[in-house]
Amino acid sequence: MPYVYILKCSDNTLYTGYTVDIKRRLQEHQEGLGSKYTRGRTPVELVYLETQANKSEAMQRECQLKKLTKAAKQRLIENSPIQPAVIMSPAKDL
């Protein structure tokens, strides 16, 4: 299942991306292998996550989110019904 996500980096910046395997991708980011942007900004925290029907929709949504201001992204994060910490807990399996 495709996901669109937002990470909070150690320098309080936000990174937006998409993936089909959120646990693997988050681990890659934490290990400095996820993207050039997050490589020097670890540790990162998953603060927003949404599912999409297919990869194309995930990529389109990622593009939409990247165009938002930081304030708009923070409002989106605050109003999200999905709690990434709960989703990413070891007891949950995506």
N, CA, C and O atoms as CSV, one atom per row, in Angstrom:
chain,resi,resn,atom,element,x,y,z
A,1,MET,N,N,0.843,-1.187,0.000
A,1,MET,CA,C,0.000,0.000,0.000
A,1,MET,C,C,0.881,1.241,0.000
A,1,MET,O,O,1.812,1.327,0.801
A,2,PRO,N,N,0.615,2.193,-0.869
A,2,PRO,CA,C,1.401,3.436,-0.905
A,2,PRO,C,C,1.042,4.379,0.243
A,2,PRO,O,O,-0.121,4.516,0.621
A,3,TYR,N,N,2.066,5.018,0.777
A,3,TYR,CA,C,1.906,5.975,1.860
A,3,TYR,C,C,2.560,7.300,1.487
A,3,TYR,O,O,3.545,7.331,0.749
A,4,VAL,N,N,2.013,8.378,1.995
A,4,VAL,CA,C,2.630,9.694,1.953
A,4,VAL,C,C,2.904,10.040,3.416
A,4,VAL,O,O,2.055,9.831,4.283
A,5,TYR,N,N,4.086,10.566,3.677
A,5,TYR,CA,C,4.460,10.805,5.070
A,5,TYR,C,C,5.210,12.120,5.214
A,5,TYR,O,O,5.772,12.655,4.258
A,6,ILE,N,N,5.197,12.617,6.441
A,6,ILE,CA,C,5.992,13.793,6.788
A,6,ILE,C,C,6.844,13.421,7.995
A,6,ILE,O,O,6.357,12.859,8.976
A,7,LEU,N,N,8.121,13.748,7.893
A,7,LEU,CA,C,9.058,13.524,8.984
A,7,LEU,C,C,9.453,14.862,9.590
A,7,LEU,O,O,9.592,15.861,8.883
A,8,LYS,N,N,9.630,14.871,10.882
A,8,LYS,CA,C,10.217,16.023,11.559
A,8,LYS,C,C,11.681,15.679,11.788
A,8,LYS,O,O,12.001,14.697,12.457
A,9,CYS,N,N,12.558,16.488,11.232
A,9,CYS,CA,C,13.998,16.254,11.343
A,9,CYS,C,C,14.536,16.853,12.642
A,9,CYS,O,O,13.857,17.630,13.313
A,10,SER,N,N,15.752,16.482,12.978
A,10,SER,CA,C,16.363,16.938,14.233
A,10,SER,C,C,16.540,18.458,14.280
A,10,SER,O,O,16.651,19.031,15.364
A,11,ASP,N,N,16.567,19.112,13.124
A,11,ASP,CA,C,16.697,20.579,13.098
A,11,ASP,C,C,15.338,21.274,12.984
A,11,ASP,O,O,15.263,22.458,12.656
A,12,ASN,N,N,14.262,20.521,13.258
A,12,ASN,CA,C,12.869,21.000,13.242
A,12,ASN,C,C,12.353,21.334,11.846
A,12,ASN,O,O,11.325,21.999,11.721
A,13,THR,N,N,13.031,20.897,10.808
A,13,THR,CA,C,12.488,21.037,9.460
A,13,THR,C,C,11.601,19.841,9.176
A,13,THR,O,O,11.658,18.831,9.877
A,14,LEU,N,N,10.782,19.961,8.145
A,14,LEU,CA,C,9.869,18.886,7.767
A,14,LEU,C,C,10.267,18.328,6.411
A,14,LEU,O,O,10.625,19.077,5.502
A,15,TYR,N,N,10.203,17.017,6.281
A,15,TYR,CA,C,10.512,16.331,5.037
A,15,TYR,C,C,9.286,15.540,4.631
A,15,TYR,O,O,8.701,14.839,5.457
A,16,THR,N,N,8.886,15.639,3.369
A,16,THR,CA,C,7.724,14.924,2.852
A,16,THR,C,C,8.184,13.905,1.813
A,16,THR,O,O,9.039,14.198,0.977
A,17,GLY,N,N,7.613,12.715,1.876
A,17,GLY,CA,C,7.961,11.679,0.916
A,17,GLY,C,C,6.827,10.685,0.743
A,17,GLY,O,O,5.779,10.801,1.379
A,18,TYR,N,N,7.050,9.701,-0.131
A,18,TYR,CA,C,6.096,8.614,-0.301
A,18,TYR,C,C,6.863,7.304,-0.350
A,18,TYR,O,O,8.052,7.277,-0.667
A,19,THR,N,N,6.172,6.224,-0.034
A,19,THR,CA,C,6.776,4.898,-0.027
A,19,THR,C,C,5.682,3.838,-0.073
A,19,THR,O,O,4.509,4.135,0.155
A,20,VAL,N,N,6.067,2.620,-0.365
A,20,VAL,CA,C,5.132,1.500,-0.274
A,20,VAL,C,C,5.427,0.649,0.960
A,20,VAL,O,O,4.662,-0.261,1.280
A,21,ASP,N,N,6.519,0.935,1.648
A,21,ASP,CA,C,6.901,0.202,2.859
A,21,ASP,C,C,7.378,1.219,3.898
A,21,ASP,O,O,8.561,1.555,3.955
A,22,ILE,N,N,6.453,1.695,4.705
A,22,ILE,CA,C,6.747,2.793,5.624
A,22,ILE,C,C,7.772,2.404,6.691
A,22,ILE,O,O,8.630,3.215,7.038
A,23,LYS,N,N,7.700,1.194,7.209
A,23,LYS,CA,C,8.659,0.794,8.246
A,23,LYS,C,C,10.080,0.749,7.684
A,23,LYS,O,O,11.012,1.240,8.320
A,24,ARG,N,N,10.249,0.173,6.514
A,24,ARG,CA,C,11.563,0.106,5.887
A,24,ARG,C,C,12.086,1.500,5.578
A,24,ARG,O,O,13.256,1.803,5.812
A,25,ARG,N,N,11.199,2.353,5.043
A,25,ARG,CA,C,11.622,3.696,4.654
A,25,ARG,C,C,12.028,4.526,5.868
A,25,ARG,O,O,13.022,5.250,5.821
A,26,LEU,N,N,11.274,4.425,6.942
A,26,LEU,CA,C,11.633,5.156,8.159
A,26,LEU,C,C,12.984,4.682,8.694
A,26,LEU,O,O,13.801,5.493,9.132
A,27,GLN,N,N,13.215,3.381,8.659
A,27,GLN,CA,C,14.505,2.850,9.100
A,27,GLN,C,C,15.635,3.388,8.222
A,27,GLN,O,O,16.701,3.737,8.730
A,28,GLU,N,N,15.409,3.454,6.915
A,28,GLU,CA,C,16.415,4.010,6.010
A,28,GLU,C,C,16.735,5.456,6.370
A,28,GLU,O,O,17.900,5.850,6.407
A,29,HIS,N,N,15.703,6.237,6.633
A,29,HIS,CA,C,15.927,7.632,7.035
A,29,HIS,C,C,16.739,7.700,8.331
A,29,HIS,O,O,17.673,8.495,8.440
A,30,GLN,N,N,16.384,6.871,9.304
A,30,GLN,CA,C,17.085,6.895,10.594
A,30,GLN,C,C,18.555,6.513,10.433
A,30,GLN,O,O,19.413,7.012,11.162
A,31,GLU,N,N,18.844,5.634,9.484
A,31,GLU,CA,C,20.217,5.176,9.265
A,31,GLU,C,C,21.004,6.105,8.338
A,31,GLU,O,O,22.167,5.841,8.034
A,32,GLY,N,N,20.373,7.188,7.891
A,32,GLY,CA,C,21.052,8.123,7.001
A,32,GLY,C,C,21.080,7.669,5.559
A,32,GLY,O,O,21.872,8.175,4.765
A,33,LEU,N,N,20.223,6.717,5.208
A,33,LEU,CA,C,20.182,6.167,3.856
A,33,LEU,C,C,18.914,6.556,3.102
A,33,LEU,O,O,18.761,6.200,1.934
A,34,GLY,N,N,18.009,7.277,3.748
A,34,GLY,CA,C,16.694,7.547,3.173
A,34,GLY,C,C,16.677,8.584,2.075
A,34,GLY,O,O,16.064,8.366,1.030
A,35,SER,N,N,17.324,9.686,2.285
A,35,SER,CA,C,17.363,10.755,1.281
A,35,SER,C,C,18.526,11.673,1.601
A,35,SER,O,O,19.017,11.711,2.730
A,36,LYS,N,N,18.946,12.392,0.615
A,36,LYS,CA,C,20.049,13.331,0.822
A,36,LYS,C,C,19.659,14.391,1.861
A,36,LYS,O,O,20.481,14.800,2.681
A,37,TYR,N,N,18.394,14.828,1.815
A,37,TYR,CA,C,17.932,15.881,2.724
A,37,TYR,C,C,17.993,15.425,4.186
A,37,TYR,O,O,18.490,16.157,5.042
A,38,THR,N,N,17.497,14.235,4.470
A,38,THR,CA,C,17.432,13.794,5.866
A,38,THR,C,C,18.743,13.215,6.369
A,38,THR,O,O,18.918,13.043,7.575
A,39,ARG,N,N,19.655,12.916,5.478
A,39,ARG,CA,C,20.922,12.258,5.842
A,39,ARG,C,C,21.642,12.972,6.988
A,39,ARG,O,O,22.127,12.313,7.907
A,40,GLY,N,N,21.717,14.269,6.951
A,40,GLY,CA,C,22.410,15.005,8.007
A,40,GLY,C,C,21.487,15.568,9.067
A,40,GLY,O,O,21.896,16.401,9.875
A,41,ARG,N,N,20.248,15.117,9.066
A,41,ARG,CA,C,19.264,15.683,9.991
A,41,ARG,C,C,18.609,14.622,10.873
A,41,ARG,O,O,17.475,14.792,11.320
A,42,THR,N,N,19.315,13.547,11.114
A,42,THR,CA,C,18.778,12.484,11.952
A,42,THR,C,C,19.042,12.812,13.414
A,42,THR,O,O,19.974,13.560,13.710
A,43,PRO,N,N,18.259,12.281,14.327
A,43,PRO,CA,C,17.149,11.370,14.080
A,43,PRO,C,C,15.925,12.111,13.542
A,43,PRO,O,O,15.762,13.316,13.736
A,44,VAL,N,N,15.077,11.351,12.862
A,44,VAL,CA,C,13.840,11.905,12.336
A,44,VAL,C,C,12.666,11.255,13.064
A,44,VAL,O,O,12.784,10.167,13.627
A,45,GLU,N,N,11.546,11.942,13.037
A,45,GLU,CA,C,10.341,11.444,13.705
A,45,GLU,C,C,9.193,11.470,12.707
A,45,GLU,O,O,8.964,12.486,12.051
A,46,LEU,N,N,8.480,10.375,12.589
A,46,LEU,CA,C,7.302,10.319,11.731
A,46,LEU,C,C,6.178,11.092,12.416
A,46,LEU,O,O,5.747,10.725,13.509
A,47,VAL,N,N,5.700,12.169,11.770
A,47,VAL,CA,C,4.670,13.000,12.389
A,47,VAL,C,C,3.363,13.010,11.602
A,47,VAL,O,O,2.345,13.490,12.099
A,48,TYR,N,N,3.384,12.487,10.385
A,48,TYR,CA,C,2.164,12.470,9.575
A,48,TYR,C,C,2.235,11.302,8.601
A,48,TYR,O,O,3.282,11.028,8.013
A,49,LEU,N,N,1.103,10.618,8.441
A,49,LEU,CA,C,1.047,9.472,7.545
A,49,LEU,C,C,-0.352,9.352,6.984
A,49,LEU,O,O,-1.335,9.445,7.719
A,50,GLU,N,N,-0.443,9.144,5.675
A,50,GLU,CA,C,-1.728,8.855,5.060
A,50,GLU,C,C,-1.536,7.807,3.979
A,50,GLU,O,O,-0.470,7.716,3.370
A,51,THR,N,N,-2.563,7.027,3.745
A,51,THR,CA,C,-2.503,5.997,2.715
A,51,THR,C,C,-3.132,6.522,1.432
A,51,THR,O,O,-3.985,7.409,1.452
A,52,GLN,N,N,-2.693,5.954,0.324
A,52,GLN,CA,C,-3.239,6.304,-0.983
A,52,GLN,C,C,-3.603,5.018,-1.707
A,52,GLN,O,O,-3.115,3.944,-1.357
A,53,ALA,N,N,-4.453,5.126,-2.709
A,53,ALA,CA,C,-4.936,3.951,-3.437
A,53,ALA,C,C,-3.856,3.313,-4.305
A,53,ALA,O,O,-3.831,2.095,-4.480
A,54,ASN,N,N,-2.968,4.136,-4.843
A,54,ASN,CA,C,-1.923,3.606,-5.720
A,54,ASN,C,C,-0.721,4.551,-5.709
A,54,ASN,O,O,-0.777,5.642,-5.143
A,55,LYS,N,N,0.363,4.113,-6.343
A,55,LYS,CA,C,1.609,4.887,-6.343
A,55,LYS,C,C,1.430,6.248,-7.000
A,55,LYS,O,O,1.972,7.247,-6.527
A,56,SER,N,N,0.668,6.287,-8.091
A,56,SER,CA,C,0.443,7.549,-8.802
A,56,SER,C,C,-0.223,8.579,-7.901
A,56,SER,O,O,0.188,9.739,-7.868
A,57,GLU,N,N,-1.250,8.158,-7.169
A,57,GLU,CA,C,-1.941,9.074,-6.253
A,57,GLU,C,C,-1.022,9.501,-5.114
A,57,GLU,O,O,-1.075,10.647,-4.669
A,58,ALA,N,N,-0.184,8.588,-4.644
A,58,ALA,CA,C,0.756,8.924,-3.570
A,58,ALA,C,C,1.750,9.982,-4.050
A,58,ALA,O,O,2.063,10.922,-3.321
A,59,MET,N,N,2.235,9.825,-5.265
A,59,MET,CA,C,3.189,10.795,-5.809
A,59,MET,C,C,2.529,12.162,-6.016
A,59,MET,O,O,3.146,13.200,-5.774
A,60,GLN,N,N,1.280,12.153,-6.462
A,60,GLN,CA,C,0.550,13.416,-6.641
A,60,GLN,C,C,0.325,14.096,-5.300
A,60,GLN,O,O,0.493,15.309,-5.178
A,61,ARG,N,N,-0.055,13.315,-4.295
A,61,ARG,CA,C,-0.300,13.877,-2.965
A,61,ARG,C,C,0.999,14.407,-2.351
A,61,ARG,O,O,1.005,15.457,-1.709
A,62,GLU,N,N,2.091,13.679,-2.552
A,62,GLU,CA,C,3.388,14.145,-2.066
A,62,GLU,C,C,3.701,15.516,-2.666
A,62,GLU,O,O,4.152,16.417,-1.959
A,63,CYS,N,N,3.466,15.670,-3.950
A,63,CYS,CA,C,3.721,16.945,-4.627
A,63,CYS,C,C,2.850,18.059,-4.030
A,63,CYS,O,O,3.325,19.175,-3.822
A,64,GLN,N,N,1.575,17.752,-3.756
A,64,GLN,CA,C,0.682,18.732,-3.139
A,64,GLN,C,C,1.211,19.167,-1.778
A,64,GLN,O,O,1.254,20.358,-1.472
A,65,LEU,N,N,1.614,18.197,-0.967
A,65,LEU,CA,C,2.084,18.508,0.386
A,65,LEU,C,C,3.386,19.306,0.359
A,65,LEU,O,O,3.586,20.194,1.187
A,66,LYS,N,N,4.260,18.996,-0.578
A,66,LYS,CA,C,5.531,19.713,-0.669
A,66,LYS,C,C,5.332,21.185,-0.999
A,66,LYS,O,O,6.185,22.011,-0.674
A,67,LYS,N,N,4.228,21.523,-1.634
A,67,LYS,CA,C,3.943,22.911,-2.000
A,67,LYS,C,C,3.365,23.721,-0.839
A,67,LYS,O,O,3.306,24.949,-0.908
A,68,LEU,N,N,2.938,23.040,0.226
A,68,LEU,CA,C,2.373,23.735,1.384
A,68,LEU,C,C,3.462,24.465,2.155
A,68,LEU,O,O,4.625,24.062,2.144
A,69,THR,N,N,3.075,25.532,2.818
A,69,THR,CA,C,4.001,26.207,3.715
A,69,THR,C,C,4.220,25.330,4.954
A,69,THR,O,O,3.457,24.399,5.210
A,70,LYS,N,N,5.254,25.637,5.700
A,70,LYS,CA,C,5.514,24.872,6.918
A,70,LYS,C,C,4.341,25.004,7.885
A,70,LYS,O,O,3.961,24.031,8.535
A,71,ALA,N,N,3.770,26.195,7.983
A,71,ALA,CA,C,2.622,26.404,8.878
A,71,ALA,C,C,1.436,25.550,8.446
A,71,ALA,O,O,0.749,24.971,9.288
A,72,ALA,N,N,1.193,25.467,7.153
A,72,ALA,CA,C,0.081,24.650,6.651
A,72,ALA,C,C,0.337,23.165,6.916
A,72,ALA,O,O,-0.583,22.423,7.260
A,73,LYS,N,N,1.579,22.743,6.756
A,73,LYS,CA,C,1.920,21.344,7.051
A,73,LYS,C,C,1.719,21.054,8.534
A,73,LYS,O,O,1.231,19.984,8.897
A,74,GLN,N,N,2.094,22.004,9.393
A,74,GLN,CA,C,1.930,21.784,10.825
A,74,GLN,C,C,0.454,21.700,11.208
A,74,GLN,O,O,0.083,20.911,12.077
A,75,ARG,N,N,-0.389,22.506,10.566
A,75,ARG,CA,C,-1.838,22.408,10.815
A,75,ARG,C,C,-2.352,21.041,10.376
A,75,ARG,O,O,-3.167,20.431,11.068
A,76,LEU,N,N,-1.882,20.563,9.239
A,76,LEU,CA,C,-2.268,19.240,8.744
A,76,LEU,C,C,-1.863,18.164,9.749
A,76,LEU,O,O,-2.646,17.263,10.051
A,77,ILE,N,N,-0.661,18.260,10.254
A,77,ILE,CA,C,-0.152,17.298,11.245
A,77,ILE,C,C,-1.002,17.341,12.512
A,77,ILE,O,O,-1.393,16.296,13.034
A,78,GLU,N,N,-1.287,18.537,13.004
A,78,GLU,CA,C,-2.059,18.693,14.240
A,78,GLU,C,C,-3.483,18.172,14.103
A,78,GLU,O,O,-4.055,17.666,15.068
A,79,ASN,N,N,-4.054,18.293,12.918
A,79,ASN,CA,C,-5.446,17.880,12.700
A,79,ASN,C,C,-5.580,16.462,12.173
A,79,ASN,O,O,-6.686,16.016,11.868
A,80,SER,N,N,-4.474,15.754,12.062
A,80,SER,CA,C,-4.503,14.402,11.515
A,80,SER,C,C,-5.158,13.431,12.489
A,80,SER,O,O,-4.810,13.405,13.670
A,81,PRO,N,N,-6.108,12.629,11.997
A,81,PRO,CA,C,-6.711,11.611,12.861
A,81,PRO,C,C,-5.784,10.415,13.065
A,81,PRO,O,O,-5.991,9.614,13.977
A,82,ILE,N,N,-4.768,10.293,12.222
A,82,ILE,CA,C,-3.832,9.174,12.304
A,82,ILE,C,C,-2.676,9.561,13.209
A,82,ILE,O,O,-2.083,10.629,13.053
A,83,GLN,N,N,-2.364,8.698,14.144
A,83,GLN,CA,C,-1.254,8.935,15.051
A,83,GLN,C,C,-0.090,8.040,14.627
A,83,GLN,O,O,-0.107,6.845,14.922
A,84,PRO,N,N,0.914,8.580,13.947
A,84,PRO,CA,C,2.021,7.764,13.452
A,84,PRO,C,C,2.718,6.952,14.530
A,84,PRO,O,O,3.146,5.831,14.257
A,85,ALA,N,N,2.848,7.471,15.738
A,85,ALA,CA,C,3.528,6.735,16.796
A,85,ALA,C,C,2.793,5.434,17.097
A,85,ALA,O,O,3.425,4.416,17.379
A,86,VAL,N,N,1.476,5.458,17.040
A,86,VAL,CA,C,0.678,4.262,17.276
A,86,VAL,C,C,0.856,3.288,16.120
A,86,VAL,O,O,1.006,2.086,16.335
A,87,ILE,N,N,0.841,3.797,14.911
A,87,ILE,CA,C,0.983,2.956,13.728
A,87,ILE,C,C,2.350,2.287,13.708
A,87,ILE,O,O,2.469,1.125,13.320
A,88,MET,N,N,3.367,3.007,14.120
A,88,MET,CA,C,4.729,2.493,14.029
A,88,MET,C,C,5.149,1.682,15.250
A,88,MET,O,O,6.289,1.223,15.321
A,89,SER,N,N,4.245,1.497,16.212
A,89,SER,CA,C,4.627,0.725,17.391
A,89,SER,C,C,4.865,-0.725,16.989
A,89,SER,O,O,4.267,-1.198,16.023
A,90,PRO,N,N,5.736,-1.446,17.717
A,90,PRO,CA,C,6.047,-2.824,17.363
A,90,PRO,C,C,4.836,-3.743,17.350
A,90,PRO,O,O,4.831,-4.750,16.641
A,91,ALA,N,N,3.813,-3.410,18.122
A,91,ALA,CA,C,2.631,-4.264,18.182
A,91,ALA,C,C,1.793,-4.174,16.907
A,91,ALA,O,O,1.049,-5.099,16.584
A,92,LYS,N,N,1.913,-3.084,16.199
A,92,LYS,CA,C,1.144,-2.907,14.968
A,92,LYS,C,C,1.967,-3.418,13.790
A,92,LYS,O,O,3.183,-3.233,13.747
A,93,ASP,N,N,1.311,-4.046,12.859
A,93,ASP,CA,C,1.991,-4.509,11.659
A,93,ASP,C,C,1.250,-3.977,10.453
A,93,ASP,O,O,0.071,-4.281,10.271
A,94,LEU,N,N,1.907,-3.198,9.634
A,94,LEU,CA,C,1.259,-2.582,8.464
A,94,LEU,C,C,1.091,-3.579,7.354
A,94,LEU,O,O,0.566,-3.239,6.294
